[in-house]
Amino acid sequence: MCNTSQKLGRQKLGKPEFVHLHLHTEYSLLDGACRVKELAEYVAKTGMPAVACTDHGNLFAAIEFYQACCDAGVKPIIGAELYIAAKGRRSRNEAGVRTSANHILLLAENEEGYRNLCKLSSIGFLEGYYYKPRIDFEVLAQYNAGLIATSGCLKGLIPESLLEEDEQRAKTYLGQFIDIFGRDRFYIELMDHGIEQQRRVLPVLVKMARDMGVKTIATNDAHYLQREDAAFHDVLLCIQTGRTLQDPNRMKYEAEEFYVKTPEEMYAVFRDFPEACRETLAIAERCNVKFDLEGKSYVPQFRTPGGVSPEEYLRQLAFDGLLRRYGTPTQQHIERLEHELNTIVKMGFASYFLIVWDFIRYAKVNGIPVGPGRGSAAGSLVAYCLEITDIDPIEHGLLFERFLNPERISMPDIDVDFCFENRGRVIEYVRNTYGENRVAQIITFGTLQPRAAIRDVGRVMGVAPVKVNKLANLVPKMLKPEKGEKGIDRALRETPELKAEYDNDPEVRQILDYIRKLEGMVRHASTHAAGIVICDRDITDIVPVYKAPDSNDVATQFTMNVIERLGLLKMDFLGLKNLTIIQNTLMAIRKNHGVEIDWQKIGLSDRKTYELLASGRTLGVFQLESEGMTNLVRMMKPSRFEDLVALLALYRPGPLGANMHIEYVQCKHGEKEPTYDHPLIEPILRETYGIILYQEQVMQIAQVLAGFTLGEADLMRRAMGKKKKDVMDKMRERFVQGAVANGVDAELAERIFAKIEHFAGYGFNKSHSAAYAVISYRTAYLKAHYPIEYLAALMTNAIGGKVEEMMKYFAEARDLGVSVLGPDVNESEKEFAVCGGNIRYGLAAIKNIGEGVVEAILAARNRGGRFQDFEDFCNRVDLRVLNSRTIECLIRAGAFDSLRHTRAQLLDGYEKVIEVAQERQRERDLGQISLFEIMGESEEGAGRGPSALGLLRDVPEMPQLEKLRAEKELLGYYISGHPMDAYQCDQTAFGNCSLAHLPKRRDGDEVNVVAMIGEVVKKKDRNGRDMAFVQILDLDATAEAIFFHDAFEKFREYVVPENVLLINGRVNIRDDVPKILVKQVQAIDEVREKADYIFEIFADYATVPDTFLSTLRQLLQAHRGKRDVRLTLQLDRGQLIVALPRTFRVRVTNELMTEIKRIPGVRRLRFSMENGR
């Protein structure tokens, strides 16, 4: 425990003592520049006995600061410089006028003061936020106990009033503060940074203090550690305010004096007021806040039915679940359950388990998919019996002690995956159950990292954006600096081009030198994606809370690690999209096949599932779809669930680097014999072929070979992971002694210990791997048995994501012979859905089509059946929901194509039809009955009155390319065709790499690709010359082609959207993303004209019509040219290859190929190179 109550001496050997009571750390976001650990060490080094942390409006740093000071032997003082609104915290200025928020410095004397500081800071965010989190005199009067207050800086109410020459107002405020705090807890703060305004108010402040009987203290409002940090602090302010260093009107500190001065410097500044310096020690002695960072618990007591204790209720639920899971449990099951329950009860975690059980039960009862488990919790039989997890820990050899170790008391950690779309409903249930003020999310902090910081600093310095981007891109994305090393230094060490820029360009050197100071500093606060805190009391009694101005989510001001140390119950509620995908697939299977999937009955050994995986068809399979993982799956050819568990553990840098995956595969396929160091180890390592792959295996070896308890073995495993030599030496001795006592040779025991110590660094948590392998298995099962339903669910999940992702699924559909059909008002559902063996685009995936529009269309269709025509649609769908723009989008997306109207017709006259329909709907709403209804004819049927369809003119249909453009704009993809459909022959003949296969090429490979130009982004290179970053696309993928200046100048006329080119270039891989550095391009039409090839037509003789030859003759003669033609007919036995006479030579065009493909029986076309080969 940190000693915060020691007496502080006034003088030591004549050396003056001083305590900084007004200081900002990096948690005064992009304003303070004192790193917490460095601050504590610096204060200790300069001999100051204590220091305060008073960040702007928050307590973000409090616990980190407290611990750092304790470690450095410095007394920590917890405080904050809060914002105070004189007119009240709920006051707001006129629109567009920023409010003025003054400052007040508060320091906590004791635990009550800390709690009140938490309350005040929380109120600022929850009730007073207006540009800043503000409090007021009302809440200050309510929560002032245990707090010391000061008048603050020039932005304090009193100094600001004096600057405005309103001494009476200043006295009034001083009187209010004295009424609240008394004269013993309110101080006048004196500052002198050489700023003229400070020197104007300083004597008046001293006089007021003397007149009112209030003491003064000297402070320095420190924002950075040392004087030389002023320049980089200026950069930090510019990042915060979005200004540049060249801007004379930017926010800038007037002097370079806002640093942590030594006591000597402070006494020199305040030579006329030494008592104000000495008083800082008196305050420091009074401030004695202590945090209990071990042992306390604020877990809520679970409310059980019938008044039974949580311990009894947990036991009852667990044994009920044991019977449900196993029918007739064995003695092993019963003993394991008893052991776990006794441990849970002894450690005081019964309520914890019940809380988790309760919200998971809520999710399942309400149809919200829950994952089968996550992390070490999957090793608990109690969790399995409570249906918190869904994998049998006994069957799969998972250990409870890996999750909850009775020999290492710490809060259990059960993280839960929920369906991504419904995670919020579970959080809402928890809030409603335990109370809004007892549940919060958890804050997280974004930090300045090299790539982003280079862009920030470059902008601040006014450096050309092209130069800044190039510099940022030279820094590897996945930087992993050594301990104590800066990431930017690692980048300079690993990237010669970056080092050369640093050495040769002073501007680059300045940027990177700033980065070295800024890197890792807190940039902004946000809410953790998953963390939730549940407390047994108002959460602000323990920690302060925060609310982002653009969010309703309340979060703790402390991070996850701090929360756990304070004894609060933290859980991760994660949203996993794969659970949503599985759920959507199951619903489609139920609808389309009437089949209810029961995972318990299906088991984990389906042959078809493993055949699918062995073939490498892993696209869309959870955790198995990356290229590297797919290659490993193909190598391994998994045939049992244990292989899937091993796959997830093997595919990590450590095991891959040690070639453990190769050894596993070789042993599995009988190419290598597994070896075991001792017969006792063989049963433990048999499933992984003698390889120590899991952390649980390390624990079991220690248990079986050396007589460790599993709790002791878990402590050994953790020590191995942390590589603490003194601890490891004791563990080695204990292990060898235990093994020898068990009949193992001492030398062999030493070798085995060394081996497990080595592999412990690679070992993975088997519980997590097994739980996630269940999801991998289920997704693979659905893909193997219901591929179309599963693919439709994958497409739904990809809406709004990366184009490349969806294109992969479209390509997979083509491979399965499944068409992706465009949206249709008569057949589309809200999302992608199976339709007649194909996949139909969902209405909600159309741009500008909101959920209300989709619901209105589906409601009308469900109520009255299919729409007969466009007029019928307009009559039946509520036109108060659909507007003209919405209907235009539906038309252009092709959603009315099945209603016998062309898109051009509808675009030309849809507004007139809508006008008629709107009038009819108004009449219906007013209760007016038409003549046709009087005659008993429904307006939804044939007798709906004069048809408005006559208003649609007969106009030419839109060109195909225009249709495709509209689809790309509104759907994100080409659906009814693809501009590259006509260039498949060119891709095969002239290209040597499709864009989908670009990731398989090596850096520096030369490639020829046939692709269409997409978006063109023109930039300036570092010399101010034109260059371009160009999106290119083919049928299956997109990529980026980079035209540096020379190439861009040479081929500028070709680099136009929708041009199709043959592009020659070099593959450039950065951060695993392949791009093409362009060397040459040619228009594809030019290539077709000049290349030496034969135009070959393949047809199936059995299916071509009698008119085939005459139709083909007419087409070829209509496109005369110089290209030889060959016809290959597929017969029952073999092929008939006919070289057509010279009179049938053609000019190959897209139009010709399109017409030939339309002839029944034609299978494909090809440009056969080198005289037909």
N, C-alpha and C positions, 0 to 999 in steps of 0.2 A: 504494500500500500504506500502511496506517495505521501511523504510528510509535508503537509501544507500549513502546519500551524507553528512552525519554528519561529523564534524571536529573531528579528532582524536588527543587527547592530547599527548604531548611527555613524560611527567612524571606526575604521580599522587601520591602525598605524598611521593615522593622519590622512588616510585616503578617503575622499568624499564618497558617500553612497547615494544611489539614486535608483528609482524604479520607474520604468516606462509604463504608464497607466493608460495611454491612448495610442494604440498601435493596430495597424491593419495587416493581416496576412493575405495570402493569395486568395482566400475565400471572400475577401471584398472584391468580387469578381471583376477582373481586368482593371482594377484600381490599386489594390494592395499587391505588393510584389515580394513580400517576405515569405519564403518557404518555411513551413512550420518547424521542421527538424533543424534546418540551418539556423533559424532564429534562436531556438532554445540553446543550441551549441554556442552560438555567438555571444548570447547574453552570459552564459556560464564562463566563457573565455574572457570576457571583459570584466568579470568579477561582480556583476550585478546580481543580487540575491533573489530577485523575483521579476516577473514581467506579466503584463496583462495582454489579453487578446480581445480587441474591441472592433469586430468587423461591422461593416455597414448593414444594419437591419437584420442580421442573422447570427446564429450560433453554429454555423456549419462546421467550424474548425474546433469546437470546444473540447471534444474528447481526444482528438488527435493531438491538439495543443497540450492538453493536460498530461497525456502520456509522454510526449516528447520532453516536456519540462521535467517531469519526474525522472526520466531516464538521464537527463543532463544535470540533475541535482539543482534545479532552479524551481522556485516556488511559482506555480501557475495561478494566475488571477483570471477568473472567468467574467467576461463582460461583453458589452455590445454597444455600438454607437447606433441607436435607433433613430428613426425619423418620427418627428412629432408634428401634428397638424394643430395649430392654435385654434382653428375654427371647428375642430372636431374631426375624428378619423373618417367619418362618413361624408364629409364635405367634398363637393366637386365644383370645379370651376366651369365657366362657360365652355361650350364645345370648341375644341381647337386651342384652348388656352391652358398651358401646363401649370399645374398647381405648384405652389411653393411648399416644400417639406423641410422643416428645420431639423437640426440635430440635437440629440441629448445623449450624453455618455452615462452608461449604467454599469456598475460593478457589483458582483454578488459577494456579500459578506459571508454567507453561510448557505446551507442546503435550502432553507426557505427562500432566500434571495435568488438562488439558482432556479427554483421552481417558478417563482414570480417572473424571472427573466424569460423563462420558457413560455409562460402565459402571454407576456407582453409581445414577444417576438411573433408568436403564433397569431395573436389578435391582429397584428400589423398585416400579416398575409391574408388572413381569413376575412377580416372586416374592414380594414383600412387601406387596402391596396388601391392606389391611384398613382400610377407611374412608379411609386415607391411603396413599400409596406409601412403604413403609418399608424402610430398610436396617438392618444390625446391625453389631456389632463384627467378625464374621467377614469380611464382604465389605469392611469398612473397612480391615482389616489387609491384605487381598489387593490392594486398589486405592487405596492411599494415596499412592503416589509422585507427586511434583509438585504435591501439594495442601497448602495451609495450612488449619488448622482452628481454630475458636474454640469457646468454651464456650456461646455462644448467648445467647438471651434468658431470661426467667424459665421458659420451657418447656424449657430445656436440662437435661440430666441433672444437672449439678453445681448450678446455681442452685435447681432444684426440690428436690433433696436437702437443701440448706441451708434452704429455706423449711419443709421438713418436719422441721427440726431434727435431721437425721441427717448430721452433719459427716463421720463416718467413711465413710459411703456416698459422699459427695461426693469425699473423698480417694481412695477406691478407683477411682471413675470417672476422676478426674484422672490417676491412675497408669496406667490403661488407655490413655488418650489419649496420654500421654507415651511409653508403650511403642510405640505405633503410629507417632506422628508425630515423636517426639523433642522436646526443649525448644525447638528452633529453628523448628518448624513448628506448634506449638500455642500458642494465646494465650487468656488469660482476658479475656472481653469485659465491659466495664463500661457500664452504661446507667443513666440517671437522667432520667425523665420526670416527676419529682415524685410518683411512685407509692410508697406506703409500703413495699410488699414489696421494691421495688428498693433502697430506702435501708437496709432491714434486711440484705440480703445483700451489699451493695456492700463494706463494710469487711472482711467475712469473705473475700470473693473476693480482695481486694487482699492480705490476709495470706496466704491459701493460695498465691497466685502467688509472693509473696516467699519463702515457706518452701520451695516446690518449685522455685524457680529458673526460673519461667515469666514471660514478659512480659505486660503488659496492653495492651489497646487500648480506646479510647473509641468507641462507636457510638451511633446514634440510632434504629435500627430504623425507618427512614423508610418510611411507607406512602402519604404524599401530599406534594405539592410545597411548599406554603406553609401557614402556620398557618390562613388563612381557608378552606382546603379541608377542614377537619375535619368540617364539617357535611355536606357532600356525601359524604365518606367514610363517615360514619355511615349515610347513605341506602344507599350501596353495600353495606355489611355487612348491612343489613336485607333487601335484595334477595336476598343470598346465603343468609341464614338463614331467610327466610320470615317475619320478624317485622315489627312496626310500630314507629314511633318512640315510640308511647305505651306500649309494653311495657317495664315497669321491669326485667324479667328478661332482656332481649335482650342479645346479645353487643355490648359497647360498650367502646371504648378509654377508659380512665379519665381521660386528660388530652388536651389539644389540642396535644401536643408532638411527635407522630410525623411531623414534616415534615423537609424537607431544610434543616437549619439552616446558617447561614453559619459559617465558621471561628471568627469572633469569638464567636458564640453558643455554639459547642461548647466553646471554651476557658473561657468564663464558667461554663458548667455544671460543667466538670471543672477548676475553678481549683485544686483540691487535687491533681490528677493530670495536669499538663500533659504529662508524658512519655507518657501513654496516648494523647493526641491526636497528639503528634509521631510516635509509632510507626506511625500509619496511613500516613504518607508512606513509611516504610521498607518496609512491606508492599507498598504500591503500586509501589515501584521494583522489587520482586522479581517482581511479576506481569507477565509479558511474553508473553501468548498472542497469536499472530498467525494469522489465517485467510487462506488463499489463495482468494480469491473469483473468480479468473480462471485458466483454463488447465489445471487438474488434471482428470483423468478417472478414474472408477472403474467404467467399463463392463466387464462380464465378458468374458473371451476366449471366443469361441464354440468349443465342442469339435467339430471337423470329423472326418468319417470318413477313414480312410487316412492321417492325419497331414499332410494338405495344409494350407497356411496359410488363414486365413479369407478373405484377399484372392483367392486362387486359387479357393476353393470358391464364393465369391460370383460370380465371373466365370463359372464353369462353370454354375451355376444360372441366371444371368441369360441366357446365350446359349441354354441349353436352353429356357427360357421364351419367348425371342424366336421360336424356331422353332415352338413350340406355339401361340403367339398369332397369328403371321402366316403360317405355312407357308413362304412364300418372302419373307423381309424385303427391303426395298429398301436402297439405300445410305444413304438418309436415316435409316432405322431403325438401321442398324449404327453409323453415325457418332454418332448421338444416344446410343446405349447405351454406346459407348466413352467418350464425353465424360463421361457421368454416372458410369460406373465409375471412371474416372481421378480424378474429383473426390472421390468417396466414399473411395477408397483414400488419396488424398493427405491428406484431412482426418481420416483414422484412424477411419472409421465402418463398416468392413466388418463387424465383429462385431455392431454395432448392427443393421444390416439383417438379418443372419442370425438374430439373436435374435427379431426381429419375424416374419420368415418362418417360423421354427420354431413359434412358438405359434399363428400363424394356420393353418399346415398342420395342427397338432394339432386345432384347432377344426373345420376342414373335414372331415378324415378321420373325426372322431367325430360328424358330423352337427350341429354347432353352427353356426347361420347367422352369417355375417360380413358386415358392410356393404361396399358397393362402394368405400368410401374416405371420408376425412374430412379437411378442411383442405387445406393446400398439398401434402401428400404425394401427392395425386392427380395432381400435375404431373410425377411421376417415372416415366420409362419403366422403370427398374430395378424399382420397386415394382410396376408393371403386369406385367412379365415374371415376377416372383416370386409373382404372384397375391396380393400384399398389398393391391393395389387392383384395381378391376374396370372402369375406364374408360380408354379409349385416349387418352393425353395428346397424341399427335401429331394424331390425327383431330380432337380438340376444341380444339386450340391452347392447351394448358396448358404452363406453363413450369417447368422444373426449378429455375431460379434463384430462383423465388418460394419454393421449398421449401428449397433448400440453396445458399447463396451462397458461392462460394469466396473472395470478397472480404470476407466478414464471418464469421469463424470462430465458430460457435456450434453447440450440440448440436442435431441434427435433432429434429423433433417429429412422430412418427407416432402419432396417436391412432386407436383402432380401436373401431368399434361391433360389439358382439356381441348375439346374441339375449338378451333381458332375463332369461329364465329360466335360462340356462346360462352366463352370464358367470362365475359363481363356479367353474365347472369349469375354465375356462381359467386363472384365477388360481391354482387348486390345482395345475394342471400346472406352472406357472412356479415355484411354491414347491418342488415335488418335484424339478424339474430343477436349480435353482440353489441350493437349500438354504433351509430355514425361516429361518435366521438371516441370510440375505442378501437376503431379499425382505420388503418392508413396504408397507403402505398409507401414505397421507400425511395428516397432521393438517390440519384447517382450523378456523378460529375464528369463532364467531358473535359478532356485536357488538350493542351496545345501539342500536337504531334507534328513531326518534321514536315511532312508533305503539305498539310493544311497550313501550318505556321509559316512556311515559305511564301505561300500565296498571301497570307495576312500581312506579313512584314514587307513583302515586295510592293503590295498596294500602298501601304503606309509610307514607304520610301519613294513612291512615285515611279517605280521601275516599270518598263514596258511589259504589258501582260504576256506577250509571246515569250519574252525572256524568262519571266517568272514561271510560266507554265512548263517551259523546257527544264528549268532548274528543278522544279517540284517533281517532274516525271523521272528525273535521274535518281531520285531517292526510292529504293525498293519499298513496295507496299508492306510486306511482311517483315519488318525489321525486328530482329531479336538481339538487342545489345546484351553484352555480358553484364554481370552484376556490377553496379557502380559506373557503368559506361553509358554515355549519352547515345541515343539513337543516331543523331547526326554524325557523331564521330565514327560509329560503325559504318554508316553509309559512305563516309569519306574513305574509310579503310577498304571497303568492298567495291567501290565504284570509281575506277580510274578517271572516267570522264568528269565526274563531279569533283574529284580531287584536283584535276587540271584546271577546272573553272575557278575553284577556290584559290589556287596558287597564282593564277594569272589575271584574274579580274577583281580589282578592289571592291567593286560594287557587290559582287557575289560574296566576297570574303566578309563584307559588312553584314549582309543578310544572314549568312550562316553563323557568324559570331553572335548576332542577336538571337538566332534560333537556339544556340547552345545555352543561353541564359533563360530563354522562355520555355524550352521543351519540358513537357510534363506538368507545366503550371495549369491550375484550374482555369478553364475558359468559360464554362456555363454549367448551370444546374438543370437537370431534367429528372423525369420519373423513371425508375427502374421498370423494365418491361414486364417483370413477373412478380417481384417481391411484394408481399403483403404482411403487415404487422397486425396481430390481434392481441389486445391488452385487457387486463382484468379491471381497469379503471380508465378514467379519462386519460388519453394518451399524453396530453400536454402536462400531466402531473409528473411524467418521467422524461419526456423529450419534447423539444419544440417541433412544430410542424410548419410546412411550407406549401404554398400553392402557386403554381405558375400562372401568370396573368392571363394566358390563353387557354386555361384548362380548369375543370372542376375537380380534378383529382387532388386530394389532400395527401401529402407525403411527409414522412419524418424528415427533419433537417439533418439527421445523421445517416450515414451509409449502412449497408447491410451488416458489415463486420462489426461496426460499433453497436448496432442494435442488439445483435446476439450477445455481445459482451455485457451489455446492461441488463440482460435477463429477459428481454422481450421475445415473444413467440413470433418467429419469422417463418414464412412459408413462401414457396414459389408456385404461383398459379400460372403455368405456361400455356400459351396457345399454340397447338401443333396442327398445322394445316393437313397433315396426312390423316389425322383422325377425322377431319371434315371430309376428306376425299373418300375414306373408307365408308363413312356414314352415307354420303351421297350415292356411292356405288350400291350399298345394301338396299337403299330405298328404290333404286332403279331395278335391281334384281327382283325385289318383291313385286314391283309394278309390272315388269315385263315378263317374268317367269313364274310368279306366284311362289317363289322359293324363299324360305326364311333361313338365313345362315345362322347356325349355332356353332360358335367357335369351339366350345367344349367337345361337341360331338365330332367335329372335323379333325381335331387333334393337331399334331405338329409333324406328321409324317406322310403327307399327301404326295404320291409319286409324280403326278403331273406338275406340281409346283416345283419340285427339284429338277425335273427335266427342263422346265422353262429357264430356271436359273443356270443350269449347266450349259445351255445353249448361248448364254450371254445376253439374253433379251431382258436386260435389267432396267430399261428406261422407265422411270416412274416408280420403281421399287424403292421403298424407304431405305436410305443410307447405302444403297448398292448401285446407284446409277451413274456415279462419276466415272470418267474414262478409266482411271487407274484401278478403281474398285472393280469395274466390269472385267478388266483384264485378269484381275486376281480371281474373280468368280469363275471365269472360263478355265483358268489354270486348275483351280481346286475342284471344280465340278461338285458342289456340295450335294450330299445325299442324305443328310440327317440334320436335325435341328442343331446338334452340337457344332456342326460345321459353320452354321450361320452365326452362332455365338462367337466362335473363333474368328470368323471373318471380320466382325466389327472390332475385335480386340487387336487383330493383326494389322489392320490398315491404319497404322499410325506411324509417325516418323521413326520412333525408337525401334519397334519390331521390324519395320521395313529396312531400316539402316543396318540392322543386325542379321538380315536375311532369314528371319524366323519364318516368314511366309513361305520361302522356298523350301525350307526343311519340312514344314508342316505338309506341304503339297507332295513332296517326294515320299514322305512316310505314308501318307494317305493312299497314294497310288502304288505302294509296294516297291518304289525305286530305292528306298533306303530303309534300313532297320532301325526302329527307335531304340534308344539306349536309356537305361535307368541306373543311377549310381548305387542304389540299394533296393533290395526287394520290398522294403516297407514303403518306398516312394512310388513304386509302380502303380498301385491302384489310384493314387492321387493324380498322376501325370498320364495315365493311359489314354484318356480322351483327347489329349493334346499331343500324343505321340512323343512323350518324353520331354516336351518343351514346357518350361515354366512360363506360362502366358498370363495367368491371373494372380491378382493379389491374394485371393482366397487360397490358391495353391501354396503360396509362401507360408501362410498361416497354418495350413494343414500339415505341411512338412515339419514345421517347428513343433506342432502338437504331437504328431505320430513318432517322429524320430527323436525329439529331445525332451518330450514330456511337458511342454509348455501348455498352459491353459489357452483356450482360444483368445481370451482377453489379453493375456501376456503376448501371445503371438501377434495380435493386432498392434500392440505397442511396439513390438520389434519391427513390424512392417512399416509403421509410421516413422520410426527412427531411421530405418534404411533410406526412406524417401527423403528425409531431411539431411542425411549424411553427417550426423553429429558424431565425431570420432570418439569422444569420451563415452558417449552412450553406447556406441557400436562395440567398443572394446568390452564393455560389461556384458552386452548381449552375446557376443561371440563366446566369451568364457562360459556364460550360462548355457548356451546352446551345446557347446562341445561337452561340457560336463554331463548334461542331460542325455546326450546321444551315447556317450561312453557308458553311462549307467544303464542304457538300453541295449548294450551289447554291440555298439558300433565302434569300429576302430577310430582312434582319436584323429589320425591323419586324414582319414576319409571324412570324418565329421568336419574338420577344418575346410576341406575342399568343398564339401556340400554347402557349408555356410558362405564361403566366398562366392560360390555359384549363385546361391539365392540372393546374396547381397547385390551381385551384378545384375541379375534379372529383375530384381525388385524395382529398379529404375524404369524397366519396360512394362512391368506388370499392370494390367488393367483391372478395373472393378468388374468382376464377372457378373455380379447382380445387375449392374446397369446394362452390360452387354447382352445378357440373357433377356432382360425386359424389352430392350429395343429390338432384339432379334425377333421377338413375337410380332412386332409391328412390321418388320421386314417380311416375315413369313406370310402374314395376312395380306399384305399388299401384293406379294408375289402370287398367292393363292387366287386372289380376285382377278389378277391379270391373266393367269393361266386358264381359269374356268369361265370368266365373264369379261373377255378382253375389251369388248365394245363399251359395255357399261363403265368399266374402269377407265378407259381412255376418255370417255365423255366427262367423267368426274375430274380427271386430270386437266382437261381443257377448261372446265369451269374454274378450277383453282388458279389457272394461269391468266385469267382475265385481268387486265391491268398491269401485268408483269412484263418481263422482258419479251420482246418479239421473238428472240431466238428460241425461248422455251416453247412457245406455242408452235413454232415452225417444226420443232422436233416431233411434237405430237401429230401434226398434220402429216409429216413424213411417215411416222409409224402407222397412221391410218391407211396411207397408200400401200404400205407393205402388207397390211392385213386385207387389202382389197376393199376397204371401207371408205366411202365418200363422205367428206365433210360438206354438208349441204348448207346453203345460205339460210338466213332467217325467213320464217314464213308465218304470217298471222294465223294460219289455220293449223299449223303443225308444231311450231316452236313452243317450248315451255319457257319458263323464266331463264333457265340456264341451259347449257348444252345437254342434249338428251338423245337417247337411242330412238331412231325412227326408221322402221322397216329395214333393219340391218345396217343402216348408216347412222351418222351422227348429225343431228340438226342443230344449227347455231341457236343460242339462247337469245331471247329478246332483250334481256337486261344487259347483254354484252354490246348492244348497239350504242354508239356515242349519242349523247343527248336524250336517251330514252331512260327516264327515271323509273323507280320502283312503282310509283303510283300509276304510271302509264301502262306498265306491264300488267299490273293487277286489274286495271280496267279492261284491257283486251282479253285477258284470260277469263274474267268474270262474265263478259258478254258471250264469249265462246262456250263456256260451261253452261250458261243459261239457255242459249238459243241454238247451239250447234255450230257447225262450220259456217263461215261467211261465204255467201254465194257470189258476191262481186264487191267492188270497191264501194258502191253506194250502200249496200247492205252493211258493210263494215261501219261506214260513217253514221248510218241510222241507229245502229245498236250500241256502239261504244260511246261512253259518256264524253262528249266533246268539250265539257268543262274541264276535263283532265287532259285531253289531247288538244294541243294547239297546232296552228299551221306549220310551225317549224318542226314539231315532232313528227307530223305526218309526212313532211318532205323528207326527213331523215329515213323514215320507214320505206318510202318509195325508193330513194336512192340506194338504200341497202338491199333492195330486192325483196322486201318482205311481202309485197303484193304480186309478185311475179306469177303465182299460181292462180290468180283471179282473172286471167284472160285479158289483162290490160298491159300494154307495154309501159316501161318506165317513162319513156318520152311522153306518151299520152297523158299519164297521170300527172307528171310534172307540169305539163302544159295547162291542165284544166282542173286539178284537184281542188283549188280554192272555190271554184263555182259549185262543185258537188258538196263541199263542206257547208257552204252558205245555205243550200237547200236543206241539208240534214240538220243544221243548227235550228232552222226555223221550225222544222218538224218536232225536234226535241223540245223547243220552247212551248209549242202548242200542247205537247203531251204533259209538260210540267204544269201548265195552266189549266189542265183538265179539259182542253178543247178536243172534241171528237171529230175526226174527218169523215167525209162522205163514205169512204171505203170501210171504215170501222162500223158505221151505221148499217152497212150492207153485210156486216159479219165477216169482212175480210181483214186479215192481220196486216199491219203495215210492215211486219217482219217477213211476210211472205210475198207471193207474186202480186197480190193486189194492193201494193203499197202506194198506188197513185202513179202519176206520170213519172217515168224514170228520168233521173238526173244524169244518167250515163250518156244520154244524147248530147250532153254538154262537152263530152270528151271528143276532141277532134282527132282525125286520122293523120298523125304526123309521123315522120320517119323515126325509127328507133335509134337510140343512142349508139354511137360506135362502141365496139367491144372495149377498146382501151379506156374510153371515158367511164364505162360501167365499172371497170376494174379500179380506176382511180377513186371512184366514189366508195367502193367497197373498202379499199385500203384506208381511206379517210375515216369512215364510220365504223368499220369493224376491226381495223388495225391490221387486216390481212386480206389477201386476195382469196375469194371463195369460189365464184363461178368459173374461174380460170386463173391463169397467171401469165403476166406478160412474157415470162421466160418459157412458157409451154412450147412456143414455136422454135425455141433454140436448143432443144434437147440434143438434136443431131450435132449441132455446133459444139456443145459441151463435151460430147463423147469424142468427136473427131479432133478438135483443136485444143481443148483444155487437157491438162494432166492432173487436175485437182479440183474437186468441188469445194465450195465454201464450207460445207459440213465436215469435210475431211481436213480442213486447214489445221485444226488443233493437233492432228497426228503428224504434221510435218515438223522438222527440226528448225531451230533458229538458223537463218542463213540459207535455207533451201530455196532454189529457184523454182517458181511455179508459173504456169499459164492457166488463167481462169477466164471463163466466159461468164460475164455478169452484167447486170443492168445498173446504171448509175442511179443512186437514190439522192439523199440530201448532200449538198455540197457546202462545206463551211470553209470560207476563204479566210486566211490569216496572213500575218506578216511574219517572216522569219527574223532571226536576230539581227539581220542586216537590213531590215525594213523592206524586203522583197516579197512578192506574192508567193503563196503556197496554198495548198488545199488539203483538208481532211474530208474524205469522200466515203459515204456509205455505199457499199455495193451489195447486190443481192442476186441469188439464183433461186432455183425452185425450193431449196431446203434450208437455206441459212442466209445470214447477213455477215458482213465483215467490214473492216475499215481499211481503205486504201489511202496511203499518204503520198501526195504529189509534192515533192520538194520543188524548189524554185525552177530548176532547169527542166524537170519533167513537166511541170505545170505550164511553163511558157511554151514548150514544144507542143503540148497536146491540149492546150486550153480549149480549143474549139470542140474537142470531143467530150470534155468533162461537163456534160449537160444532163440534168435529170431525164431519165427514161431512155437515154442512149444505151445500146447494148454493145459491149466492147470485148475484145480479146485483150486481156491485161497480162503483161509479163512483168514480174517483179520478184523481190526477195522477201522471204518470210522474216518478220521481226517480232520476236516474242518478248513481251515485258509483262511481268506480274501474271504469267500464265495465259495472257491474252495475245493470240497471234494477229498481226496486221501485215499488210503487204506494202512494201516500199516500192513504188512503181518505177519501172525503167522504160518500158515501151507500151503503147496501146495502139490498137487498130480497130476501126469500125468493123463490126461483124459482117456487114454486107460486102466490104472490100475483101475480107478474108475468104468468104464464100466464092467470090469471083475468081480470086487468084490461086486458091489451093488446088492441088491435084487429087481429085477423088472421084469416085463413081457414086451417083445417087441411086441407092438401093431401096427397093420396096419389098417388104415381107408380107405375104398374105396366106391365109389358110384356105386351101383349095376346096375343102369340104363345106365352107360357110360362105364363100363368095357367091353373089347372085349370077344368073346367066348373062346379065348385062355388064359384068365386071370389065371385060376386055374392051368393050366399046366405050364404056364410060371413062376408063383409064386413057384410051387412045385420044378421046376428045380433050381431056384435061392436059395431057402432055403436048398435044399439038397447039393448044391455046397458049402455051408458055414456051415457045420455041427458044432454043439457045444453043450453047456449045457443050453442055454437060451430058456425058454418057449416062444411060439409065440401065439398071439391071433389075429384073423381077425374080424374086425367090418365092416359089410356091411350096408350102408345106403339104406333103402328101401323106397317105396312111403309112407308107414305108419310104422314109427318106425325103429328099427335097428335089424339086425341079428348078434349076437355075437357068434363066434365060437372059442373055445379053441382048437388049433391044437394038434394032437397027439404028444407024446414024440419023435416020429421018425422025426418030423420036427423041433426039437430044433436046434438053430443056434448059431454061434459066431457072435456077432454084430460088423460089421466093417463099415467104411465109404463107402467102395466099394459096400457092400451089400445094404446099404441104398440108395446110388445113383442109383443103378440098379432098385430097387423096385420103387423109385419115377418116373422112366421113363415109367413105365407101365401105359398106359392110364386108367383113372378112379381112380387112387390112389390119395387121397386128402392129407393125412398127416401121419406121423409116430409119435409114442410116446413111452417113457419108462414109463410104469405104475407101480408106486411104491407100496409096501406093498401088494403083491399078487394081483396086478391089480387095487388097488384104488389110 
